[in-house]
Amino acid sequence: MRIICDFKCANEHIHESWVDSEVRTEQCPECELIATRIISGTSFVLEGTSGDFPGAAMKWDRRHGVK
């Protein structure tokens, strides 16, 4: 299975690449050193309309004039 992963080399260059899931290293495209796979940060948003996150829900209510 191919997945997208972040890789980082000793020179701190970070790049993304589509690789097979078992791949742990590859060559850095900038400096050609060996880059190792790193854990990527995730991207998420806590929506404030469901009430699952009370602080976010209250902020949404204040912003939209809900009483």
N, C-alpha and C positions, 0 to 999 in steps of 0.2 A: 504494500500500500504506500502511495506517495503522500507526503504531508509537507506543509510549509513550515520551515524552522528558521530561527535566528542563529547566526554563527558569529563568534568573536575571536579575533586573533590577538597575539601578544602586543601588537601596536594599537589595540583598542578599536580597530575598525569593526563595525557591525554590519552584517548584510543578511538578507533573507534569501532562502533558496528552497525550491521544491526538491525533496530528496526521498528516498526510501526510508521507511520508519526506523530501520536499524542503523542508518548512517549516523556517526557521532562526530566525524571531522571531515573537513574539505579545505581546499586551498582558498585563501583570501583573494578576491578579485583585484584588490588595490595594491597589496604588497607581496602577494604570493606566499606568505607564511601559512602554516597550518592553523586553521580556525576551528575551534571546538563549538559544539552545539550548546546553546545557553537557553535557559527558561525565559520565555517572553512574558512581558507584562500583559495583562488582559485589559480589555476595554469594556466597560459596562456603565449603564446609567440606571439609577434607582428612580423609577417613575413615581410620581407623587399622587396619582389619582386613585389608586386601589385601596389605600389605607394600610398596606403592608409595612410601610415605612412611615411612622407617625410624624417625624420631623419633616420629611419631604412632603407629606400630604398637607401639613399645616402651612408650609412655605408656599405650596402651590395654591392653597385656598387664599392666602393673603395676597399673592400676586394677581389672582383672578377675581378678587373682590367677593369671594364666597363667604357668607356669614353663617 
